[in-house]
Amino acid sequence: MKAFSFNVTIASEALDTEVIEDTIRQALTDGLPEDTLALCKADGVKEYSEQGWKVARNRKFGIGVKEAGDAHKASKARVEAEVATA
């Protein structure tokens, strides 16, 4: 017997994890051979800060700031230092 593991990540503002678990479990039950065992359970919820979400969105889903349209547009600033003389 072999065990195959899959990782599914869903990003949403709000989601009923029990409904998603049931949906995945039902899809597995309907699509797998009769003698196959399947386990589906929610692994928790991760809350992201704005910056953390931008990083995770890029790494997990391949959506960068340009594609998402929320790139920070910084302008160059020239700063001159003044040294006080005593």
C-alpha positions in Angstrom: 0.0 0.0 0.0 1.2 3.5 -0.8 0.0 6.8 0.7 -0.1 9.9 -1.5 -0.4 13.3 0.1 -1.7 16.5 -1.6 -1.6 20.0 -0.2 -4.4 22.4 -1.2 -4.3 26.1 -0.3 -7.4 28.3 -0.7 -7.2 32.0 -0.3 -10.4 33.9 0.6 -11.7 36.6 2.9 -14.2 34.2 4.4 -14.7 30.5 3.9 -16.7 27.7 5.6 -14.0 25.0 6.1 -16.5 22.3 6.9 -18.2 22.8 3.5 -14.9 22.7 1.7 -13.8 19.5 3.6 -17.1 17.8 2.7 -16.8 18.9 -0.9 -13.3 17.5 -1.3 -14.1 14.3 0.7 -17.2 13.7 -1.6 -15.1 14.3 -4.7 -12.5 11.8 -3.5 -15.1 9.2 -2.6 -16.7 9.5 -6.0 -13.5 9.5 -8.0 -11.3 6.9 -6.3 -11.4 3.1 -6.5 -13.5 1.2 -4.0 -10.6 -0.1 -1.8 -9.0 3.3 -1.4 -8.9 5.2 1.9 -9.0 9.0 1.9 -8.6 11.6 4.7 -9.6 15.2 4.3 -9.2 17.7 7.1 -8.8 21.4 7.5 -5.3 22.4 8.7 -6.1 25.8 10.1 -6.3 29.4 9.0 -3.4 31.7 8.5 -4.0 35.4 8.9 -1.6 37.6 6.8 -0.6 41.2 7.2 -0.8 43.3 4.0 2.9 42.8 3.2 2.8 39.1 4.3 -0.2 38.5 1.9 1.7 40.1 -1.0 4.7 37.7 -0.4 2.4 34.6 0.1 0.3 35.5 -3.0 3.5 35.7 -5.1 5.1 32.5 -3.7 2.0 30.3 -3.4 -0.1 31.5 -6.3 2.5 33.2 -8.6 0.7 36.5 -8.6 3.1 39.4 -8.3 2.4 43.0 -7.4 2.3 44.0 -11.1 -0.3 41.3 -12.0 -2.4 42.2 -8.9 -2.1 46.0 -9.7 -0.9 47.0 -6.2 2.7 47.7 -6.8 4.2 50.4 -4.7 5.4 53.3 -6.8 8.2 55.0 -4.9 9.8 58.1 -6.3 13.5 59.0 -6.0 14.2 61.6 -3.4 17.4 63.6 -3.1 18.5 64.2 0.4 21.3 66.6 1.4 22.9 66.3 4.8 23.8 69.4 6.7 26.6 69.2 9.3 26.3 71.6 12.2 29.5 73.4 13.1 30.1 74.3 16.7 
